[in-house]
Amino acid sequence: MTARSFLALIKTETAVAVEYRTRILIWVLSSVFPLLMLAVWLSVEQTSGDRLPWSRGELIGYYFAAAVVSQLTSSFLTWAWDEDMRSGALSFRLLRPMHPFFQYLAREVGFRLVMAGFLVPSLVAATFAWDDLTYSLTPARGLLVIVTVLCGFLLNVLISMTFATAAFWSTQMANLYSLWWGAGAFLSGWIAPTELLPAPVRVASYLLPFRSSMGLPLDILVGRSTAAQSTAGLLVTAFWFLVFTWAFTRLWRAGLRHYQAVSG
């Protein structure tokens, strides 16, 4: 595989994603969920006698950005893999000169680029239009947000593909990933900023891989992460990237020996 062929495949997958406008609309509408959580937390702030450690502006900035980041870092390739296994399409991917992992990665990158084209300008426009929505970004912090979003996306793709290899042995692979995703909804910062979670849960979120794709870039964006905390978060991301790279490689090799092509 060459970089040129991979970039060409990304270009093709981006064009395919643009054609499926209904799918894009559905995903954009699904971004509303963090805004619903924002309404909950603002209500808590108004009715609770205890002052939250986060200001109103920080909560608004966090959840508006969460609506964007959640769409840029998520990966549901597990279900795409499952469909290819059942239809026999995986066999055709194996015959191509490019490893199937990079074929699926290009597919995901293409779709996320299209989503970014819709959502990022919307967030920028909302920031200029709404006084309560502000981000105290510096060039260094902005670059760090981009790096953490990219790292979180790549880690999620790797995790999704690692779970997908379970389809070589089990038809319950999608259910296993759903359980993983459900745990991540609480520990990633999607439901609530990890700083507002109970202490034991917060510690777990800092050590597990879920926060890498949501809480970490969002905390940096709203200025709730120090340089030391950001570095620690990136080190946790790197650790889990190595763990899942090892797991995917081992499961992929074992799965290929077990794989029997089907179609129909």
N, C-alpha and C positions, 0 to 999 in steps of 0.2 A: 504494500500500500504506500502511495506517495501522498504528500500534503496536497498536491494539485488535485488528485482524484477525490480526496476527502472533501476538499472545498467545493469541488464540482457537485458532489453528492449533496452537500448542505444546500447549495443553490437550488438543486432540483427539489429537495424536500421543502424548502421555503416556498417555492412556486406551488407545490401541492397543497401546503397549508393554506395559502391564500385562496385557493379554489374552494376550500371547505369553509365558507363564510359562516354557515350555521353553527358549525363546531366552535369557531372562534367566538361567536356571540354567546353561546352557552357558557364557555369558559370565562368570558368577561363578566357575565351576570353572576357567576359563582364567586367573583371577587367581592360581592356585597357582604359576605359573611363577616369579615373583620369589622366592617362598618356597623353591623348589628352588635358586635361585642363592644364597640366603642360606645354605642348608645347605653349599653348596660353599665359600663364603668363610669360614664358621665352621670348616670342616674345615681350610682353608688356614691359618687363624690358629692352630689347635691343633698342626698338624704342621710348620709352617714355622719355621725358626730365626730368620727375619727378622720383626721386629715390624711389623705393618701400621700405616700412618698413621691408620687409623680404629679406634676402640675397638669392642669387642663390642656395646656398647649402641647406638652409632651405626649399625653395620651392621644390627642387628635393626630399629631404627627406620626406617632407609632402605628396606629391602626390604618391610617390612610396609606402609609408606606407598606404595611402588611398586605393590603389588598393587591399591591403590585408585586412585592417580593414573593408572595406565596405562589403566584402564577409563573414567576421566572425561575424558581428553584425546584418546583415539584416535578416528579417523574412517575408516570404510570405505565412504564414499558413492560411491567410484569404482565399486564393484561394483553398487551400487543404480542408479547412472546407466547402467552398461552394460546392466543388465537392462531398464531403461526404454527405452533406445535400440533394443534388439532386439525388444521387445514393442510398440513404438509408443506407450507410455504417456507418453513425453516430449512428444509432440504435444499431449496433453490438458493437460499442465502449462503449455505455452506459451500455451494459450488462456485460462488463468486470469489475473486482473488482477495477481496477485502474481508477481514474478520467480521463476523456478524455483530460483535460488540460495537464496532465503529459504524456499521450500517444503522443500527438502532440509535446510536449516539447522534449521528447526522440527522436522523428523523426528528429527534427531540430538539436538537439545536435549531433546526429549521422552524419548527412550530414556536419555540420560545422567542425567536427573533421577531416573528410576526406579532406575537403577544406583546413584546416589548415596544414594538412600533405603535401599538394602540394605547398601552397603559402608561408608559413613562411620560409621553407628552401630556396625558391627562393629569398625572400627578403634578407636573411642572405648572400646568395651567391653573390647577386648584390652589397651588401654593401662592401664586401671584394674585389670585382672585379672593382668597380668604385670609384675613388678618390673623386668625387664630392658628392657621396652619403655617408654621415656620420651621426652618431647619438652619441651625448655625453651622453650616458646612464650611470647612476650609479645604483647599486643594488636597492636602494630605488625607484628611478624613474622607473626602469624596472618593479618592482613589482606593482607600481601604474598604469602603462600602462596595465598590465594584469588584474588588478582589474577593471579598468574603461571599458576595452573591455568586460569583463564578465558581468558587470552591464549593459552596453549598450545593449548587446545581450539579456539579460533577460528582460529588459524594452521593447525592440522591440517585443519580443515574446508576452509579456503581452498586448501591444498595439494592435498587430495584432489579437490576440484572442479576445480582447474586441470588435474590429470592426467586427470580424466574428460573434459575437452573434446577430448582426443586421439581419443576414440571417434568424433568427426565424420569422421575421416580413416582411422583404423586399428582393426582388430579386436584388436590386441595391447596395447591400452591397459592392461588389468588386469595384464599381465606387466610392463609398464614400472613401474607403481606398486609391484608386488611387489619389484622390484629396489630401488626407492627405500626401501621399508619395511625391507628387509633391511639396507641400509646404516644406517638409523636405529636399528635394534636395537643396533648396536654403539656408535654415536656419541651416542645420546640419554641414556644412563645406565640403560637397561633391563637390559643384561647385567651391567654393573658401574658403580659410581660413576665419573664422568668423571675425578675426581681420581686414581683408581687406574690409569688407562690410561697407556700409554707417552706420553712428552712430545709427539711429533709428532701422535699421534692425539688427545691431549687438546686441543692447540691448535686442531686442525680442528673438534673438537666444540664449542669455544667460539665459533667463527666461523660455523658452519653452523646451520640452523634446527632440527635434531633435538632438541638439548638443551632448547629452549624449553618443550617439552611434558612433559619428564620430569626430567632432571637438575637444572634450575634450581629448580623448586618444591621438589624433594626436598632439595637442598642447603640451601635456606633453612629448611625444616622441621626438619632435624636440627642446624641451627646451624653448617653448614660453609661458609656464604657470608657474606662481609662486606657492608656497605652498598654499598661501591664495586663489588664483584663483582655484587651483585644489580642495581644500576643498569645496569652494562654488559650484563648478560644481558637486561634489558628493552629496552635500545637495540638489541641484536641482533635480538630478537623483532620490534620495530617496523620495523627495516630489511627483514627478510624478509617481513613483512606487506605492506609497500609494493611489494616486488618481485613477490610473487605476486598482489596485487591488480591490478597493471599487466598481468601475464601472463594472468590469467584474463579480464580485460576485453577484451584484444586477441584472444585465442583464441576467446572466446565470440562476438564480433561476426563474426569470419571463419568460424567454424563454422556459424553460423546461415545464412550465405549458401550454405554447402556442404550443409546438412542436407536429407535426403530422408526423409520419414516412411515407416515400414514397420509392418506389423502382421501378426498371425497366429500 
